[in-house]
Amino acid sequence: MTNEQMIKIIQKAVDKYGEKQLDIAQEELAELIQAISKYKRASTPDEIAKARNNVIEELADVCIMVKQICFLLDFNRDDLITNMMKYKLRRLDQRMENE
């Protein structure tokens, strides 16, 4: 699947479901939190592998939902998010330098 095809499906979901997707985004974020908790508790190689795959799956769901939120709230301009990420990363870097 190409990026263009993925974007089309994301836009289609936003057009069809609208702000209901914000509720779904919250659910997906909660599922990611749960998957990370299970990963941290996993102790055997089998449990770790299973938990890791679950984190990957939930991360994919969250990434899709984040993109839908961007479309829904009209944050489609990459520079809005990118500029905020740069600001946050600079702050993080400064904090690490000061530790």
Biopython code that builds the backbone (N, CA, C, O; Angstrom):
import numpy as np
from Bio.PDB.StructureBuilder import StructureBuilder

atoms = [
    (1, "MET", "N", (0.845, -1.177, 0.000)),
    (1, "MET", "CA", (0.000, 0.000, 0.000)),
    (1, "MET", "C", (0.891, 1.240, 0.000)),
    (1, "MET", "O", (1.853, 1.316, 0.764)),
    (2, "THR", "N", (0.579, 2.189, -0.836)),
    (2, "THR", "CA", (1.371, 3.414, -0.913)),
    (2, "THR", "C", (0.916, 4.403, 0.156)),
    (2, "THR", "O", (-0.158, 4.263, 0.741)),
    (3, "ASN", "N", (1.762, 5.408, 0.396)),
    (3, "ASN", "CA", (1.383, 6.471, 1.342)),
    (3, "ASN", "C", (0.113, 7.168, 0.881)),
    (3, "ASN", "O", (-0.750, 7.504, 1.691)),
    (4, "GLU", "N", (0.006, 7.380, -0.414)),
    (4, "GLU", "CA", (-1.172, 8.052, -0.959)),
    (4, "GLU", "C", (-2.446, 7.244, -0.684)),
    (4, "GLU", "O", (-3.485, 7.812, -0.348)),
    (5, "GLN", "N", (-2.361, 5.937, -0.827)),
    (5, "GLN", "CA", (-3.511, 5.076, -0.542)),
    (5, "GLN", "C", (-3.865, 5.112, 0.942)),
    (5, "GLN", "O", (-5.041, 5.135, 1.305)),
    (6, "MET", "N", (-2.840, 5.118, 1.799)),
    (6, "MET", "CA", (-3.094, 5.187, 3.238)),
    (6, "MET", "C", (-3.791, 6.495, 3.601)),
    (6, "MET", "O", (-4.742, 6.502, 4.383)),
    (7, "ILE", "N", (-3.317, 7.595, 3.035)),
    (7, "ILE", "CA", (-3.911, 8.908, 3.311)),
    (7, "ILE", "C", (-5.369, 8.935, 2.858)),
    (7, "ILE", "O", (-6.224, 9.493, 3.546)),
    (8, "LYS", "N", (-5.649, 8.343, 1.718)),
    (8, "LYS", "CA", (-7.030, 8.291, 1.216)),
    (8, "LYS", "C", (-7.950, 7.567, 2.193)),
    (8, "LYS", "O", (-9.064, 8.019, 2.457)),
    (9, "ILE", "N", (-7.482, 6.450, 2.723)),
    (9, "ILE", "CA", (-8.287, 5.678, 3.671)),
    (9, "ILE", "C", (-8.474, 6.453, 4.971)),
    (9, "ILE", "O", (-9.560, 6.451, 5.551)),
    (10, "ILE", "N", (-7.421, 7.110, 5.423)),
    (10, "ILE", "CA", (-7.509, 7.915, 6.645)),
    (10, "ILE", "C", (-8.522, 9.032, 6.465)),
    (10, "ILE", "O", (-9.351, 9.264, 7.345)),
    (11, "GLN", "N", (-8.466, 9.731, 5.330)),
    (11, "GLN", "CA", (-9.415, 10.808, 5.059)),
    (11, "GLN", "C", (-10.842, 10.261, 4.959)),
    (11, "GLN", "O", (-11.789, 10.885, 5.437)),
    (12, "LYS", "N", (-10.981, 9.110, 4.344)),
    (12, "LYS", "CA", (-12.297, 8.471, 4.214)),
    (12, "LYS", "C", (-12.882, 8.158, 5.598)),
    (12, "LYS", "O", (-14.073, 8.368, 5.829)),
    (13, "ALA", "N", (-12.056, 7.663, 6.504)),
    (13, "ALA", "CA", (-12.513, 7.353, 7.864)),
    (13, "ALA", "C", (-12.947, 8.622, 8.587)),
    (13, "ALA", "O", (-13.974, 8.633, 9.265)),
    (14, "VAL", "N", (-12.168, 9.689, 8.445)),
    (14, "VAL", "CA", (-12.516, 10.966, 9.082)),
    (14, "VAL", "C", (-13.824, 11.503, 8.505)),
    (14, "VAL", "O", (-14.686, 11.979, 9.243)),
    (15, "ASP", "N", (-13.965, 11.424, 7.183)),
    (15, "ASP", "CA", (-15.202, 11.894, 6.544)),
    (15, "ASP", "C", (-16.416, 11.091, 7.010)),
    (15, "ASP", "O", (-17.494, 11.645, 7.223)),
    (16, "LYS", "N", (-16.228, 9.782, 7.163)),
    (16, "LYS", "CA", (-17.346, 8.911, 7.527)),
    (16, "LYS", "C", (-17.701, 8.985, 9.006)),
    (16, "LYS", "O", (-18.880, 9.056, 9.355)),
    (17, "TYR", "N", (-16.693, 8.971, 9.883)),
    (17, "TYR", "CA", (-16.951, 8.855, 11.322)),
    (17, "TYR", "C", (-16.803, 10.166, 12.092)),
    (17, "TYR", "O", (-17.331, 10.297, 13.196)),
    (18, "GLY", "N", (-16.095, 11.130, 11.521)),
    (18, "GLY", "CA", (-15.968, 12.438, 12.152)),
    (18, "GLY", "C", (-15.348, 12.395, 13.534)),
    (18, "GLY", "O", (-14.387, 11.664, 13.774)),
    (19, "GLU", "N", (-15.910, 13.187, 14.445)),
    (19, "GLU", "CA", (-15.335, 13.335, 15.784)),
    (19, "GLU", "C", (-15.433, 12.079, 16.638)),
    (19, "GLU", "O", (-14.809, 12.010, 17.697)),
    (20, "LYS", "N", (-16.197, 11.088, 16.207)),
    (20, "LYS", "CA", (-16.225, 9.807, 16.917)),
    (20, "LYS", "C", (-14.824, 9.196, 16.951)),
    (20, "LYS", "O", (-14.499, 8.404, 17.835)),
    (21, "GLN", "N", (-14.009, 9.575, 15.981)),
    (21, "GLN", "CA", (-12.652, 9.038, 15.913)),
    (21, "GLN", "C", (-11.802, 9.514, 17.089)),
    (21, "GLN", "O", (-10.809, 8.871, 17.427)),
    (22, "LEU", "N", (-12.171, 10.622, 17.712)),
    (22, "LEU", "CA", (-11.452, 11.071, 18.906)),
    (22, "LEU", "C", (-11.632, 10.072, 20.044)),
    (22, "LEU", "O", (-10.697, 9.804, 20.798)),
    (23, "ASP", "N", (-12.847, 9.520, 20.164)),
    (23, "ASP", "CA", (-13.088, 8.482, 21.176)),
    (23, "ASP", "C", (-12.275, 7.235, 20.866)),
    (23, "ASP", "O", (-11.706, 6.614, 21.764)),
    (24, "ILE", "N", (-12.226, 6.874, 19.592)),
    (24, "ILE", "CA", (-11.457, 5.697, 19.182)),
    (24, "ILE", "C", (-9.974, 5.934, 19.455)),
    (24, "ILE", "O", (-9.262, 5.023, 19.877)),
    (25, "ALA", "N", (-9.515, 7.153, 19.215)),
    (25, "ALA", "CA", (-8.105, 7.481, 19.482)),
    (25, "ALA", "C", (-7.793, 7.274, 20.962)),
    (25, "ALA", "O", (-6.749, 6.721, 21.305)),
    (26, "GLN", "N", (-8.690, 7.713, 21.832)),
    (26, "GLN", "CA", (-8.481, 7.507, 23.273)),
    (26, "GLN", "C", (-8.401, 6.020, 23.602)),
    (26, "GLN", "O", (-7.563, 5.600, 24.400)),
    (27, "GLU", "N", (-9.264, 5.233, 22.994)),
    (27, "GLU", "CA", (-9.251, 3.788, 23.238)),
    (27, "GLU", "C", (-7.935, 3.174, 22.770)),
    (27, "GLU", "O", (-7.348, 2.343, 23.462)),
    (28, "GLU", "N", (-7.482, 3.587, 21.598)),
    (28, "GLU", "CA", (-6.229, 3.043, 21.052)),
    (28, "GLU", "C", (-5.037, 3.450, 21.921)),
    (28, "GLU", "O", (-4.117, 2.656, 22.120)),
    (29, "LEU", "N", (-5.048, 4.658, 22.429)),
    (29, "LEU", "CA", (-3.972, 5.090, 23.328)),
    (29, "LEU", "C", (-3.970, 4.267, 24.611)),
    (29, "LEU", "O", (-2.912, 3.891, 25.117)),
    (30, "ALA", "N", (-5.159, 3.991, 25.130)),
    (30, "ALA", "CA", (-5.260, 3.157, 26.337)),
    (30, "ALA", "C", (-4.742, 1.745, 26.063)),
    (30, "ALA", "O", (-4.082, 1.145, 26.911)),
    (31, "GLU", "N", (-5.043, 1.223, 24.885)),
    (31, "GLU", "CA", (-4.561, -0.112, 24.522)),
    (31, "GLU", "C", (-3.039, -0.133, 24.406)),
    (31, "GLU", "O", (-2.400, -1.123, 24.761)),
    (32, "LEU", "N", (-2.463, 0.957, 23.910)),
    (32, "LEU", "CA", (-1.003, 1.041, 23.833)),
    (32, "LEU", "C", (-0.401, 1.073, 25.237)),
    (32, "LEU", "O", (0.604, 0.411, 25.498)),
    (33, "ILE", "N", (-1.003, 1.826, 26.121)),
    (33, "ILE", "CA", (-0.525, 1.869, 27.506)),
    (33, "ILE", "C", (-0.547, 0.469, 28.105)),
    (33, "ILE", "O", (0.411, 0.052, 28.755)),
    (34, "GLN", "N", (-1.625, -0.246, 27.889)),
    (34, "GLN", "CA", (-1.744, -1.606, 28.417)),
    (34, "GLN", "C", (-0.688, -2.530, 27.797)),
    (34, "GLN", "O", (-0.083, -3.342, 28.498)),
    (35, "ALA", "N", (-0.469, -2.405, 26.485)),
    (35, "ALA", "CA", (0.524, -3.249, 25.810)),
    (35, "ALA", "C", (1.930, -2.974, 26.341)),
    (35, "ALA", "O", (2.720, -3.902, 26.516)),
    (36, "ILE", "N", (2.241, -1.709, 26.596)),
    (36, "ILE", "CA", (3.558, -1.355, 27.145)),
    (36, "ILE", "C", (3.705, -1.930, 28.555)),
    (36, "ILE", "O", (4.768, -2.439, 28.909)),
    (37, "SER", "N", (2.657, -1.851, 29.349)),
    (37, "SER", "CA", (2.697, -2.417, 30.710)),
    (37, "SER", "C", (2.962, -3.912, 30.663)),
    (37, "SER", "O", (3.763, -4.431, 31.440)),
    (38, "LYS", "N", (2.292, -4.599, 29.758)),
    (38, "LYS", "CA", (2.495, -6.048, 29.630)),
    (38, "LYS", "C", (3.909, -6.358, 29.146)),
    (38, "LYS", "O", (4.512, -7.340, 29.578)),
    (39, "TYR", "N", (4.437, -5.528, 28.253)),
    (39, "TYR", "CA", (5.800, -5.726, 27.774)),
    (39, "TYR", "C", (6.793, -5.592, 28.930)),
    (39, "TYR", "O", (7.725, -6.387, 29.051)),
    (40, "LYS", "N", (6.588, -4.599, 29.763)),
    (40, "LYS", "CA", (7.484, -4.382, 30.899)),
    (40, "LYS", "C", (7.437, -5.537, 31.893)),
    (40, "LYS", "O", (8.431, -5.814, 32.564)),
    (41, "ARG", "N", (6.294, -6.212, 31.995)),
    (41, "ARG", "CA", (6.142, -7.329, 32.934)),
    (41, "ARG", "C", (6.570, -8.669, 32.349)),
    (41, "ARG", "O", (6.775, -9.631, 33.089)),
    (42, "ALA", "N", (6.707, -8.740, 31.026)),
    (42, "ALA", "CA", (7.048, -10.014, 30.379)),
    (42, "ALA", "C", (8.408, -10.502, 30.873)),
    (42, "ALA", "O", (9.342, -9.716, 31.031)),
    (43, "SER", "N", (8.505, -11.812, 31.113)),
    (43, "SER", "CA", (9.761, -12.313, 31.674)),
    (43, "SER", "C", (10.397, -13.428, 30.846)),
    (43, "SER", "O", (11.619, -13.579, 30.855)),
    (44, "THR", "N", (9.604, -14.194, 30.145)),
    (44, "THR", "CA", (10.188, -15.270, 29.334)),
    (44, "THR", "C", (10.368, -14.770, 27.901)),
    (44, "THR", "O", (9.679, -13.838, 27.487)),
    (45, "PRO", "N", (11.276, -15.369, 27.143)),
    (45, "PRO", "CA", (11.455, -14.958, 25.743)),
    (45, "PRO", "C", (10.156, -14.997, 24.942)),
    (45, "PRO", "O", (9.907, -14.134, 24.101)),
    (46, "ASP", "N", (9.335, -16.008, 25.214)),
    (46, "ASP", "CA", (8.047, -16.127, 24.520)),
    (46, "ASP", "C", (7.113, -14.961, 24.867)),
    (46, "ASP", "O", (6.494, -14.361, 23.988)),
    (47, "GLU", "N", (7.026, -14.657, 26.163)),
    (47, "GLU", "CA", (6.180, -13.542, 26.611)),
    (47, "GLU", "C", (6.682, -12.222, 26.046)),
    (47, "GLU", "O", (5.895, -11.374, 25.625)),
    (48, "ILE", "N", (7.997, -12.059, 26.042)),
    (48, "ILE", "CA", (8.591, -10.811, 25.530)),
    (48, "ILE", "C", (8.270, -10.651, 24.049)),
    (48, "ILE", "O", (7.879, -9.567, 23.618)),
    (49, "ALA", "N", (8.427, -11.711, 23.267)),
    (49, "ALA", "CA", (8.147, -11.651, 21.830)),
    (49, "ALA", "C", (6.676, -11.320, 21.571)),
    (49, "ALA", "O", (6.353, -10.486, 20.724)),
    (50, "LYS", "N", (5.793, -11.988, 22.317)),
    (50, "LYS", "CA", (4.356, -11.740, 22.156)),
    (50, "LYS", "C", (4.004, -10.306, 22.549)),
    (50, "LYS", "O", (3.256, -9.628, 21.845)),
    (51, "ALA", "N", (4.541, -9.857, 23.663)),
    (51, "ALA", "CA", (4.257, -8.500, 24.143)),
    (51, "ALA", "C", (4.822, -7.453, 23.183)),
    (51, "ALA", "O", (4.199, -6.421, 22.935)),
    (52, "ARG", "N", (6.006, -7.733, 22.652)),
    (52, "ARG", "CA", (6.631, -6.799, 21.695)),
    (52, "ARG", "C", (5.763, -6.652, 20.449)),
    (52, "ARG", "O", (5.547, -5.542, 19.964)),
    (53, "ASN", "N", (5.270, -7.773, 19.937)),
    (53, "ASN", "CA", (4.396, -7.730, 18.763)),
    (53, "ASN", "C", (3.111, -6.971, 19.051)),
    (53, "ASN", "O", (2.590, -6.269, 18.185)),
    (54, "ASN", "N", (2.602, -7.113, 20.268)),
    (54, "ASN", "CA", (1.399, -6.386, 20.646)),
    (54, "ASN", "C", (1.667, -4.879, 20.708)),
    (54, "ASN", "O", (0.822, -4.078, 20.308)),
    (55, "VAL", "N", (2.843, -4.497, 21.209)),
    (55, "VAL", "CA", (3.207, -3.073, 21.234)),
    (55, "VAL", "C", (3.276, -2.538, 19.797)),
    (55, "VAL", "O", (2.794, -1.439, 19.520)),
    (56, "ILE", "N", (3.868, -3.305, 18.898)),
    (56, "ILE", "CA", (3.954, -2.882, 17.493)),
    (56, "ILE", "C", (2.557, -2.670, 16.914)),
    (56, "ILE", "O", (2.296, -1.669, 16.247)),
    (57, "GLU", "N", (1.672, -3.616, 17.175)),
    (57, "GLU", "CA", (0.301, -3.510, 16.661)),
    (57, "GLU", "C", (-0.402, -2.275, 17.210)),
    (57, "GLU", "O", (-1.042, -1.536, 16.462)),
    (58, "GLU", "N", (-0.285, -2.054, 18.511)),
    (58, "GLU", "CA", (-0.955, -0.902, 19.122)),
    (58, "GLU", "C", (-0.325, 0.417, 18.680)),
    (58, "GLU", "O", (-1.025, 1.417, 18.520)),
    (59, "LEU", "N", (0.992, 0.421, 18.483)),
    (59, "LEU", "CA", (1.654, 1.628, 17.960)),
    (59, "LEU", "C", (1.127, 1.969, 16.571)),
    (59, "LEU", "O", (0.896, 3.137, 16.257)),
    (60, "ALA", "N", (0.941, 0.951, 15.748)),
    (60, "ALA", "CA", (0.396, 1.184, 14.405)),
    (60, "ALA", "C", (-1.003, 1.794, 14.500)),
    (60, "ALA", "O", (-1.321, 2.744, 13.784)),
    (61, "ASP", "N", (-1.839, 1.242, 15.389)),
    (61, "ASP", "CA", (-3.183, 1.796, 15.576)),
    (61, "ASP", "C", (-3.122, 3.251, 16.024)),
    (61, "ASP", "O", (-3.862, 4.095, 15.518)),
    (62, "VAL", "N", (-2.241, 3.540, 16.969)),
    (62, "VAL", "CA", (-2.111, 4.914, 17.478)),
    (62, "VAL", "C", (-1.611, 5.851, 16.373)),
    (62, "VAL", "O", (-2.110, 6.968, 16.244)),
    (63, "CYS", "N", (-0.652, 5.418, 15.595)),
    (63, "CYS", "CA", (-0.149, 6.254, 14.493)),
    (63, "CYS", "C", (-1.264, 6.589, 13.505)),
    (63, "CYS", "O", (-1.373, 7.722, 13.036)),
    (64, "ILE", "N", (-2.087, 5.590, 13.195)),
    (64, "ILE", "CA", (-3.221, 5.826, 12.297)),
    (64, "ILE", "C", (-4.182, 6.837, 12.912)),
    (64, "ILE", "O", (-4.663, 7.741, 12.228)),
    (65, "MET", "N", (-4.458, 6.683, 14.195)),
    (65, "MET", "CA", (-5.391, 7.589, 14.860)),
    (65, "MET", "C", (-4.823, 8.997, 14.972)),
    (65, "MET", "O", (-5.567, 9.970, 14.848)),
    (66, "VAL", "N", (-3.516, 9.124, 15.205)),
    (66, "VAL", "CA", (-2.890, 10.450, 15.265)),
    (66, "VAL", "C", (-3.062, 11.158, 13.921)),
    (66, "VAL", "O", (-3.359, 12.352, 13.872)),
    (67, "LYS", "N", (-2.875, 10.416, 12.844)),
    (67, "LYS", "CA", (-3.047, 11.013, 11.517)),
    (67, "LYS", "C", (-4.500, 11.440, 11.326)),
    (67, "LYS", "O", (-4.771, 12.497, 10.755)),
    (68, "GLN", "N", (-5.439, 10.612, 11.807)),
    (68, "GLN", "CA", (-6.848, 10.990, 11.694)),
    (68, "GLN", "C", (-7.154, 12.251, 12.501)),
    (68, "GLN", "O", (-7.921, 13.105, 12.056)),
    (69, "ILE", "N", (-6.559, 12.364, 13.677)),
    (69, "ILE", "CA", (-6.758, 13.571, 14.490)),
    (69, "ILE", "C", (-6.233, 14.789, 13.732)),
    (69, "ILE", "O", (-6.866, 15.844, 13.730)),
    (70, "CYS", "N", (-5.094, 14.642, 13.101)),
    (70, "CYS", "CA", (-4.525, 15.755, 12.325)),
    (70, "CYS", "C", (-5.487, 16.186, 11.219)),
    (70, "CYS", "O", (-5.682, 17.381, 10.995)),
    (71, "PHE", "N", (-6.083, 15.223, 10.533)),
    (71, "PHE", "CA", (-7.047, 15.554, 9.484)),
    (71, "PHE", "C", (-8.294, 16.177, 10.088)),
    (71, "PHE", "O", (-8.792, 17.188, 9.594)),
    (72, "LEU", "N", (-8.796, 15.575, 11.150)),
    (72, "LEU", "CA", (-10.030, 16.021, 11.781)),
    (72, "LEU", "C", (-9.917, 17.450, 12.299)),
    (72, "LEU", "O", (-10.844, 18.247, 12.149)),
    (73, "LEU", "N", (-8.782, 17.770, 12.908)),
    (73, "LEU", "CA", (-8.601, 19.094, 13.514)),
    (73, "LEU", "C", (-7.862, 20.054, 12.589)),
    (73, "LEU", "O", (-7.436, 21.132, 13.003)),
    (74, "ASP", "N", (-7.718, 19.642, 11.327)),
    (74, "ASP", "CA", (-7.099, 20.462, 10.290)),
    (74, "ASP", "C", (-5.654, 20.838, 10.629)),
    (74, "ASP", "O", (-5.239, 21.985, 10.466)),
    (75, "PHE", "N", (-4.910, 19.853, 11.100)),
    (75, "PHE", "CA", (-3.482, 20.019, 11.350)),
    (75, "PHE", "C", (-2.683, 19.389, 10.216)),
    (75, "PHE", "O", (-1.600, 18.850, 10.442)),
    (76, "ASN", "N", (-3.207, 19.456, 9.013)),
    (76, "ASN", "CA", (-2.592, 18.746, 7.898)),
    (76, "ASN", "C", (-1.277, 19.357, 7.449)),
    (76, "ASN", "O", (-0.490, 18.708, 6.759)),
    (77, "ARG", "N", (-1.040, 20.580, 7.829)),
    (77, "ARG", "CA", (0.236, 21.197, 7.452)),
    (77, "ARG", "C", (1.331, 20.580, 8.300)),
    (77, "ARG", "O", (1.338, 20.727, 9.522)),
    (78, "ASP", "N", (2.253, 19.891, 7.651)),
    (78, "ASP", "CA", (3.326, 19.202, 8.356)),
    (78, "ASP", "C", (4.136, 20.138, 9.244)),
    (78, "ASP", "O", (4.634, 19.725, 10.291)),
    (79, "ASP", "N", (4.269, 21.397, 8.830)),
    (79, "ASP", "CA", (5.123, 22.302, 9.595)),
    (79, "ASP", "C", (4.557, 22.608, 10.980)),
    (79, "ASP", "O", (5.325, 22.900, 11.896)),
    (80, "LEU", "N", (3.245, 22.551, 11.158)),
    (80, "LEU", "CA", (2.668, 22.809, 12.483)),
    (80, "LEU", "C", (3.174, 21.790, 13.498)),
    (80, "LEU", "O", (3.653, 22.151, 14.573)),
    (81, "ILE", "N", (3.061, 20.534, 13.148)),
    (81, "ILE", "CA", (3.491, 19.459, 14.043)),
    (81, "ILE", "C", (5.012, 19.404, 14.105)),
    (81, "ILE", "O", (5.593, 19.273, 15.182)),
    (82, "THR", "N", (5.647, 19.505, 12.953)),
    (82, "THR", "CA", (7.113, 19.425, 12.900)),
    (82, "THR", "C", (7.756, 20.526, 13.725)),
    (82, "THR", "O", (8.720, 20.268, 14.447)),
    (83, "ASN", "N", (7.252, 21.730, 13.636)),
    (83, "ASN", "CA", (7.820, 22.837, 14.415)),
    (83, "ASN", "C", (7.652, 22.605, 15.911)),
    (83, "ASN", "O", (8.558, 22.898, 16.692)),
    (84, "MET", "N", (6.499, 22.080, 16.314)),
    (84, "MET", "CA", (6.288, 21.792, 17.734)),
    (84, "MET", "C", (7.208, 20.661, 18.184)),
    (84, "MET", "O", (7.747, 20.699, 19.290)),
    (85, "MET", "N", (7.390, 19.656, 17.328)),
    (85, "MET", "CA", (8.298, 18.555, 17.670)),
    (85, "MET", "C", (9.727, 19.067, 17.833)),
    (85, "MET", "O", (10.431, 18.651, 18.753)),
    (86, "LYS", "N", (10.153, 19.949, 16.966)),
    (86, "LYS", "CA", (11.505, 20.518, 17.063)),
    (86, "LYS", "C", (11.667, 21.278, 18.377)),
    (86, "LYS", "O", (12.683, 21.157, 19.062)),
    (87, "TYR", "N", (10.652, 22.056, 18.711)),
    (87, "TYR", "CA", (10.685, 22.806, 19.975)),
    (87, "TYR", "C", (10.804, 21.846, 21.160)),
    (87, "TYR", "O", (11.635, 22.039, 22.047)),
    (88, "LYS", "N", (9.960, 20.805, 21.161)),
    (88, "LYS", "CA", (9.966, 19.843, 22.263)),
    (88, "LYS", "C", (11.297, 19.083, 22.325)),
    (88, "LYS", "O", (11.808, 18.819, 23.414)),
    (89, "LEU", "N", (11.853, 18.733, 21.175)),
    (89, "LEU", "CA", (13.129, 18.007, 21.147)),
    (89, "LEU", "C", (14.284, 18.886, 21.624)),
    (89, "LEU", "O", (15.191, 18.412, 22.307)),
    (90, "ARG", "N", (14.245, 20.174, 21.259)),
    (90, "ARG", "CA", (15.284, 21.096, 21.757)),
    (90, "ARG", "C", (15.220, 21.181, 23.276)),
    (90, "ARG", "O", (16.248, 21.167, 23.953)),
    (91, "ARG", "N", (14.001, 21.270, 23.803)),
    (91, "ARG", "CA", (13.808, 21.320, 25.256)),
    (91, "ARG", "C", (14.309, 20.054, 25.926)),
    (91, "ARG", "O", (14.955, 20.115, 26.972)),
    (92, "LEU", "N", (14.021, 18.926, 25.339)),
    (92, "LEU", "CA", (14.493, 17.651, 25.874)),
    (92, "LEU", "C", (16.013, 17.596, 25.855)),
    (92, "LEU", "O", (16.640, 17.164, 26.822)),
    (93, "ASP", "N", (16.591, 18.029, 24.769)),
    (93, "ASP", "CA", (18.046, 18.026, 24.649)),
    (93, "ASP", "C", (18.677, 18.923, 25.707)),
    (93, "ASP", "O", (19.675, 18.549, 26.322)),
    (94, "GLN", "N", (18.106, 20.095, 25.922)),
    (94, "GLN", "CA", (18.624, 20.999, 26.956)),
    (94, "GLN", "C", (18.522, 20.383, 28.338)),
    (94, "GLN", "O", (19.441, 20.503, 29.149)),
    (95, "ARG", "N", (17.402, 19.721, 28.606)),
    (95, "ARG", "CA", (17.231, 19.050, 29.906)),
    (95, "ARG", "C", (18.295, 17.986, 30.106)),
    (95, "ARG", "O", (18.873, 17.873, 31.186)),
    (96, "MET", "N", (18.551, 17.208, 29.067)),
    (96, "MET", "CA", (19.554, 16.144, 29.181)),
    (96, "MET", "C", (20.950, 16.723, 29.362)),
    (96, "MET", "O", (21.768, 16.160, 30.089)),
    (97, "GLU", "N", (21.223, 17.832, 28.711)),
    (97, "GLU", "CA", (22.524, 18.490, 28.853)),
    (97, "GLU", "C", (22.726, 19.001, 30.274)),
    (97, "GLU", "O", (23.844, 18.998, 30.790)),
    (98, "ASN", "N", (21.636, 19.442, 30.906)),
    (98, "ASN", "CA", (21.717, 20.011, 32.249)),
    (98, "ASN", "C", (21.713, 18.961, 33.359)),
    (98, "ASN", "O", (21.917, 19.298, 34.526)),
    (99, "GLU", "N", (21.489, 17.721, 33.018)),
    (99, "GLU", "CA", (21.473, 16.667, 34.049)),
    (99, "GLU", "C", (22.874, 16.223, 34.399)),
    (99, "GLU", "O", (23.051, 15.346, 35.245)),
]
sb = StructureBuilder()
sb.init_structure("model")
sb.init_model(0)
sb.init_chain("A")
sb.init_seg("    ")
for serial, (resi, resn, name, xyz) in enumerate(atoms, 1):
    if name == "N":
        sb.init_residue(resn, " ", resi, " ")
    sb.init_atom(name, np.array(xyz, "f"), 0.0, 1.0, " ", f" {name:<3s}", serial, name[0])
structure = sb.get_structure()
